[in-house]
Amino acid sequence: MHYLLTEHNAYFITIRGCREDFPRNMTAEETKIMKDHFDYLQGLMEKGKLIMAGRNLDNDSGYIILNIKSLDEAKTLMSNDPSVKKNVIQPVFEEFRVSMLKC
C-alpha cells in the first residue's frame, strides 16, 4: 500500500439537486441527464481531472473532488456538466488541499 503526500490544491464540490426529493424521485428526463452527468465525470477522470465522485446516502448530496489548479477551472468544468447546464443539480465549491492520497 502506497500513500502520496502532497501539498496540491484541489476543489471539493458539493452538489445538490434542484428540488428536495431529488434524486429519489427523478423524472425520465432527469434520469437521462444524470447518465450524461456520470459520463461527463467519467471523461474528467480519464483526463486526470477528477479524483473522486460519489453520493451521500444520508442526505442525497453528491461530492466531487477535482484535481485542478484554480477555482475558475473548477467552475468552467462544472458549468459544462450536462446536469448543471440543465439546472438539475447545483454545485457549491470549496478549495481543498489533498494531504494524503492512497495510490
N, C-alpha and C positions, 0 to 999 in steps of 0.2 A: 504494500500500500504506500502510495506517494502523496505527499501534500505539497502544494505550491504556496509559498508565502509571497505576497505581493503587496505593493502599495498602489496598485492600479485602481482608478476610479471606474465605477460602473453606474448604471442607473437602475433603480428599483422602481417598478411601476405597479401600482395597484389599479386594477381595472374593475369597474362596477357596471352592472347592467343598466339599461335605460329605464327600467321600472323595477318595482320591489319584488315581483315574483319571477324575475329573470335570474338564472337560466332554467329554473324548474318548469316553467310553462312557456317554452319557446314556440313561436308560430313556425310554420313550414318555411317561410322566407327567412326567419331568423336562424333556423337550423342550417340552411344553406349558407348564409352569411358567416356563421360560426365555423363551418367547414372551411370556407375560404380564409377565415382568420387563422385557423390551425395550419393550413397550407402556407400562408404567408409567414407565420412564425417558423415553420419548418425550413423555409427558404433562408430566413435570417440565421438559423442555426447552421445551415450548410455553409453560409458565408462567414461564420465565426463571430457574428454579432450578437447572438443570443446565448446566454449562459444557462438559463432555466426559465420554464414557464409551467404554471400549474394553477389549480383551483383550490380554494379553501372550502372544504365541505361543510364547515360550520356556518359560514355567512354568505356563501355564494360569490365572494370576491375572487378575482384572479390575480396572479402575481407573475411578473415578468422581470428578469434581470438581464439588461443589455450590456454587452461588452463593447462600449464605445467611449469616446473621449469628451463629448460635450452635450449639454442639455439641448442645444439646437438640433444636433443629430438625433437625439432620442425623440424629440418632438416631431422631426421630419419623418423618421421611421414609423412612428405610431400614427401620424396623420395619413400615411399611405396604407395602413392596415384596413382591409375591407370593412371590418366591424366598426371601426372608428369613423370611416368615411360615411357609412350608412347610419350612424348615430345609434348603433345597437349597444356599444359599450363606451365608457368614458374613462380615459387614463388620468391618473394622478402621479406626478413624477417626484422622485426623491433621489438625490445624489447618494451613492452608496460606495463605500470602499471595501473591496474584497480583500480580507486579511489572510484568509486561508481557504484553499480550494483543493478538494480531493481529486486527484487525476487518475 
